[in-house]
Amino acid sequence: MPNSDTDKTTANRERAEHRRSVSRAVRAERERLTSTSGTRHAFDYELVLTFARNRMSAAYAVPLLVAIVGVTATLWIAVPVVVAWASVVLAAHVAMLALCRRFTKLPAATAGIKRWTRHFVAAEFIGGVAWAGVLLLTPAPNTPIAGFEIFQFATMLIVVSVVTMLASTLPVAAVAGSVPVTLALAAVFVRPDDLLFLALSIMAVGAQFFFLVLASRLYQATLTMLEYRAEKDLLIAELGTAKSISDESRRRAEEANLAKSRFLATMSHELRTPLNAILGFSEVMKKQVLGPIENATYRDYVNDIHASGEHLLNLINEILDLSRIEAGRHELYEEPVNLVNLVEECRHLMQLRAYNKGIVVTEQYERGMPRLWADDRAVRQVTLNLLSNAIKFTPSGGEIAIQVGWTANGGQFLSIRDTGPGIPPEEIPIVLSPFGQGSIAIKSAEQGAGLGLPIVQALMRMHDGTLELKSRLREGTEVIAVFPQSRVMEALPPITEDPKRRWLRAG
């Protein structure tokens, strides 16, 4: 049963994960088909919003750049012409800022991404044409033109780099805003008779290509960041859903635990009372206290009734004990316990059962060990359960070895080894689980409820100890219960009295 339950849980988890992965794939493909960028539809809005925010963040940087370029241009170009050019560029910049502010105030659900993308591309193109105008201006008459070409080339590089960086999340807008500037410079510098200017034109085109590639890398980086953020949000949502499911499962488990506790409190009395009556009356009939039972078959029936009642009562007691331990309602009443003496007493109680099966019991005790701070009844139950299992699964003529001694780290242990059929290694977890039984043991020994070892394991955990089960097929099984060093009571040193105080008390 535990293995089948585990397999079912694993299969359900795998099916749920498969459904989630399929749902994610379908959703991603649907969003990709409805997207303008080939990614999720939600990313289109985020990319355009990032573009608008980048543009708004440069609200004061662009006018400062216009002022620097304009002041420098006055060295060669007439001031009124420069002012007119700067006014056109600033007007295009203000129009772009107005569009960006309008877009950022719109709800994401109502923003038409395609329409706004066209608006931003058009605005970038107008801004690029305005910037290209400074490269098409000619120097004023009677003005030295030394250095004017350098000014034009440097202006082109600065403007193209700024535009591509600000518009990197909209590649089409980056192209629309930077290409007019590059084309204007190339048109001015293309002179077939001058190799230097031809080289500068080629360099301008190469720089344009470089900045566009850089903008593409920035676009991919932004897109990756958005994907990671979406995955993080999805993971947080799934964790929230899992937490709510876990809280609901915990609430149901607490309700079930409460119902189980109420059931145990009720059935502990309701089951034991009639069973005690059955055992009492059947024992009276078994011993023929009120008169002889002439029919031999009836006497056998009475013996069977009494034995079945005892078996059922023991089973109910084990179930109730394990339920109380699992529910945390089993309390330890700790006191000093001599492990060797307790094991000897339990061995005497089980000696008759071992003798009836012809089993030889050998003992090896470490005498003089200090006491354990433990629950006497719980340790006694651990010992009796282990001895009972050993006698139950050891065939006639077998041997049981009992050993009590020190552990390597200062604790104490109880070892019970038998010469029974053994347990396959893969069945050891089953044997240690409630109601679990090994296949070979079921075929070759008495039937049981499979609660003895789980109760022992639970009681040892309550004592901060461990239970180790070693077994080999057709050679036998050894069960070792280990109590930690913290449970061993150290002997207190004798109290020494001051001689002066003893003399004063004597005087």
Summary of the structure (lengths in Angstrom):
residues: 507
radius of gyration: 45.1
end to end distance: 78.9
largest distance: 147.9
contacts: 1456
relative contact order: 0.05
helix: 68%
strand: 9%
